[in-house]
Amino acid sequence: MKEITKDNSAESFYDYDFNYELDMKLKPIDKNTVFDILNNEETSLIVLDTNILLGLVEVTNNTGLCLLNIFNEIKNIIWIPYQVYNEFETNRNSVYSDACRKYDLLIKRLSISINRTSKNLLDELRQYCKYNSELLEDLEEELNLKNQYINNVVEKYKMCIGDRFAKDNDDLKQLINDIEKFVEDLKKDNRIGNKLRIEEILEIVKEGDIRYKYYLPPGYKDSKKFGIKAFGDLFIWKEILNLPQKMNLNRILFVTNDLKEDWWKLNDGNIKLTEDQLVMRYELYSEFIEANPNTSIDFIQLNTFYKYASEYLKLENSSVLVELNKMTLLILIG
């Protein structure tokens, strides 16, 4: 897909009246709303994004297991779009592989960073050596010693984590098996969306070209992705948008850690909103209630979902919440 360049016409959708009063009324989801969703299984649905499923192995094993326990407890109200299932199937092996090699990858990346930094420092230093090399010889020697010391620290760490790494990988393999079973159970229980027909895909792609041109969410932040992958978020949104026409639903809760501006309202004027102030884009809310006036929808980040769902199920774990809060903060600061 051709890269989108912003022009004056691209502002027109922001000027269009999507009902700005709705924007003012949208509030971050609260505990009572999540409790109400979990307490009304027959008319509620929790939709998981791809990053939630794949992210189960990108946290510590304990956190991944605690999250999966939550999902298994409420499996009968969980649903995933076909696009999410397809992305999960496409990427799971590479994500699993990276997770199994995470310590090796860390050591390798640290070594590369150390050597690159050392080289840059010495290159800068040698630029000035031509003026007065005697004054800089001691500094160069000291830098080389410090670089060797840092490399030794990393190597010592690598030697120390051998046994712990083996145990961690055994736990990770069990977690992966549990994730696979969870997704397979969803498939058996018909809790995965149907594959789109070619005609439907083409219609969404055509609509996506227009939406992305005018920065209408979701998905325009992925416009640089190659080919049809650029429309992944829009496929997910379209599946969610059509859910109330297929099921008797009062509430839908979309759990995602995709914290980009084409899903969330990240700023209020010039003020950057904090994590607990984020709400879904009002354009998406407006589009949803226009199509489904009798169904409400909310977005929620994983850490907030865990906080409320674990309390409801009495499965709280403070260390898990701390890790998820930290991860959310890192995603937001980019």
N, C-alpha and C positions, 0 to 999 in steps of 0.2 A: 504493500500500500504506500502511496506517495505521502511524504511528510507534509503535515499540515502547517501552513504559515499563517500567522494571525494577521487579519486586516481589519479595516474599520467595520465592515459588514459583520464580522464575527462577534461584535458586541450586541447585535440586535436581539438575540435571545435573552440577554440579561435585561434589556429594556422592555421585553415583552411581559405583559401582566400574567404571571403564573399564580396570582393571588398572594401578594406580599404579606397579607394579614396572616396567612398560614405560616409563613416564615417566622413571623413574630411569635406565633403560638407554639411552634415546635419546641419541645423541651427534651433534655436528655432523659433517657429511660430510667425509671426508678425501681426500687426493690418491689414495691407493691404490684407494679405491672408485670414483672417477671414472675412473681408468685402467682398472680392471676392466670398467666399463661400456663404455668406448670400444673396448676390446679384444675384446669379445664381442658383435659386431654382430647375430648371429642371434637372440640371446635377450635383448637389451637395447633399451630405448626411451627416448629423451629427448623430453619433452613441453615445448613452449614456451607460455608464457602470452602474453596479448594485449599486456601492457606491454613484453614483450621485443621483439616485432615492431615495434610503433609506436615504441618507444624508440630504435630504430636511427637515427632522424632527430632525436632530442632530445639527442644527444650531438654532439661535434665530428665532422665528416665522416670524419676519419681513424679515429676510434674506431668509428664506425658501419661503415666499410668493413672494419676488422680483425675486428669481430664477425661480419659477414656472411661473410667468408672462412672463419672457423671453422665456421659453420653449413653452408656449402657443402661443406666437407671431410667433414662427418659427416652429410650430408643423408639418407643411406640408413638412419639410425637415428633421425631426427627425425620427430615426429608432432605434429599440433596438433588439439585438439578442435574440433568444428564450432562451438561457442560462441566459441572464440577466432577462428576464421576469420570468423564473422559479425560480431564486434566489430571486427575488423581492417577488413573491407570497409565497415562503417558509419562508422568514424571516420577512416580513412586520409586522405581528401581534406582534412579540416579540420586534421589534424595536419601533413600535408605543407605546407598553406598557411601555418600558423603558423611552421613551420620556415623556409620561404622568406622570411618577413617578420620573422624573429627580431630582426634589428638595428633595423629600423624600430619594432617593438613595444617593444624595450628603450629606445630614445630617447624614445618617447612616454610610457612608464611612468615613466621617470626624470623627465621634465619635469613630469608630473602630481604625482609625489611631492614634487619640489622646491617647486612652487607651493603644494601643500597644506600642507607643513611651514611654509613662509614665512607663509601666511595664518594658520595656527594660532598661530605665534609672535607675529605682530602683533596678533591678536585678544586674546591673553593680555596683551600689553603695554598695549594700549589700555584694558584693564579697570582698570589701575593709574594710567593717565594722569590720571584725574579727581582723584587725590589730589595728585600733584605732577608735572605734565607736563614741567616744565623739566628735571628730573633724568633723564627718560627719552627726551628728544628725541635725544640723541647716540646712545643705544643703538639706537633705531629706525632712525636713519640708517645706523649700522654694519651692522645686520642686512640692510637693503635692499641695501647694497653687496655684502655676502657672497652674498646670494641671486643678484644679477646676475652675480657672478663664477662661481658654480657653474653657472648657466645657460650662460654663455660656454664653460666647460669642456666641457659636454655638446655644445654646438653645434660646437665645434672638433673633437671626437671624430667627430661625424657627418660632417663634411667630410673628415676624414682617411681614413675607412674605405671611401670610395666604390669604389675599384678593388678592394680586398680583398674587399669585399662581393660585387661582380660575379663574381669568381673563385670565391668560396666558394659562391655560388648555382649556378654551373655544375657544380661538383663535387657539390653536393647533388642536383641534378637527375639526375645519373648514378647516384648512390647510390639514389635513389628508383626509377629504372628497374631497378636490380639487385635491389632488395627485391621489386618486383613480379614479376620473373622467378623469384626464389627461391620465392615463394608459389605462383606458377603451376606451377612444377616439382613442388612438393609435391602440388598438386591432380592433376596428370597421373599422378603415381606412386601415387595413392590413399593418401596419407599425411595425409589430413584426415578427421576423424570424419564420421559420417553425421548428417544433419539429424534431430532428434528428431520423432517423431510428436506430434500434438496431445495424444493420450492420455498419452503419456510426460511431456510438458510439464506437464499438469495434475496428474499424480501428484507430480512433483517440487515444484511450487508448493505443493501441499497439505502435503507433508512439510516444505518450507521454512518455512511458517508455524509449524509446531510447533518445528522446530529453532531458529528465530530467537527464539521466545518464551522458550526456555530457554537461549539463548546457546550452542547447540551448533554448532561450526564445521562448514564454512566459510560465510562470506557475511553473518553477522549484522551486521557493521560497515557493510554496504551497505543496511541495512533502510530507510533514509530515501530511497533512490532511488525514482523514480516507476515504478509498475507492475511489469512483468515484469523490468525491468532490475535490480531488487533481488535477483534470484535468479541472476544471471550466474555468480558464483563457484560456486554449488551445481551449476549445469548442468555446469561444467567438471569439478568433482569427481566427479560421477556418471559422466561419460564416462571419466575416469581409472580410477575404481573398477571399471568393467566391462571394461577393456582385457584383462586376463589371461584372460577367458572367450572372447575372440575371437582372441588371439594366444598363441603359446608364448613366454612371457616369464619370465625369472628376476629381472630388475631393471627398475625404472622410475625415472627421474630427472626431477623436475618443476622446471623453471627459471622462477623468478618474481621480480620485484622488488616484488610486492605484500607489503610487510613489515608487515602489520597483525596484530593479535592473534588474528584469526579464521583465520589460517593458521599462525602461528608462536607458539611459547612465547617471550614477550618478557621475562618476569620470573621470578625464582626467589624466591618469597616477596616481600619488599619490595625485593629487589635487581634493578635493571634490568640485563639481560644485554647484553653487548657484541655487536657484529655477528658476531664469530667464535664466539660461544657459542650462537647461535640454533639451535633444532631445531624440526621440525614439531610441531604440537599432538598430544599423545599420543592424544586422542580420534580424530583422523583416522588415525593409525597403527593404532590398535586396530581401527577400522572396516575399514580396508583389509586387514589380515592375517586378520581374521575372514572376510572374503569371499574372500580370495585367500591361503591359507596357504602356497602354494608360490612366491610372488612377493614380493620385497622392494621397498620404495619409499623414496626419499629426496627431500627438498626442497633446493634450492640457490639462493642469490642469484646474480645475473648476474656480479658482480665475482669471486666465488669460482669460478664455473664457468669464466670466461675464464682465470683464473690457472692452473687445472689443465689445462683443455683445450688452451690455447696451449702449455703445456709439453709435453704429450703429443704434439702435432702439430708441435712445434718452430717455433711461430709467435709467440713471446713478443714483447711490445712494452711496455716499462716505462711509457711515457707513457700508454698506454691503461689499464693497470692503475691508475695513480695517479688518472686521471679517474674510473674506475668506482668505486674505493674512496671517493673524495670524494662521488660521487653517492649511494652507499649510505648514507654517514654522514648526508648531508642529508635523505634519506628517513626515516631512523630518528629524527632529532631533530625531524622534522616541520616 
